[in-house]
């Protein structure tokens, strides 16, 4: 049990440390912990809603990928950011948006990862770290980037807040659709997608850091 919890949380903490330490002026740890724990807690209402949809036997892969999974998960993270961070005094730089959005996303990813490993076994820990956990972090990077743009610029505030939601939903939906469509050779499609996602996320990081 301890090994599963450790394997489930370790990738999220490693990624969070990477993004956190890239900040020119590091954010207060109590607030990072708060956002991380909040991200952990939203797993359970999301799972309940997703279970309700599955009980209704929604079989369409597109709907499952983009709405039942991507929309629900990214909306809850987006809403949590708006509620906890957007008006907070510590959110005073473009890159701060990335740090806090990644913290929320990785809190969510860590609990999701633990639950998956409990059901399917610790042998999936490495693959889970490379794909689902990393993808959640990168969706958080993109969400936080647009929240940062909205907060630091007076132009297109509403548009950037909308982009902070819709772009992660689209990318998350594509990721899920790839996994749902391709079973045996899923890595042939998932690996290139993740490489593109990393380049996209790191580019947004660079812009936010130098803003």
Number of C-alpha atoms within 10 A of each C-alpha: 10 7 8 19 17 13 22 28 20 15 22 27 15 12 18 22 13 12 18 22 12 14 17 12 11 11 16 9 10 9 15 19 15 16 27 25 18 20 25 20 15 18 19 13 13 17 16 11 14 18 13 13 14 13 9 9 9 12 10 8 14 15 15 20 22 20 18 22 19 23 21 18 23 25 17 19 26 24 13 18 24 14 11 14 19 19 12 10 7 13 19 14 18 24 30 25 30 31 30 30 33 31 34 31 34 33 31 27 28 29 22 19 25 22 15 17 20 13 8 11 12 18 11 14 20 12 10 21 21 13 16 19 24 21 25 24 29 28 28 28 30 28 32 30 29 26 32 27 23 23 20 16 11 9 11 11 17 12 13 20 21 16 18 27 24 18 16 25 24 18 19 25 22 18 22 20 18 17 17 14 12 13 9 8 10 13 15 10 13 18 13 11 16 19 11 12 19 18 12 14 21 15 12 18 23 12 12 21 16 9 12
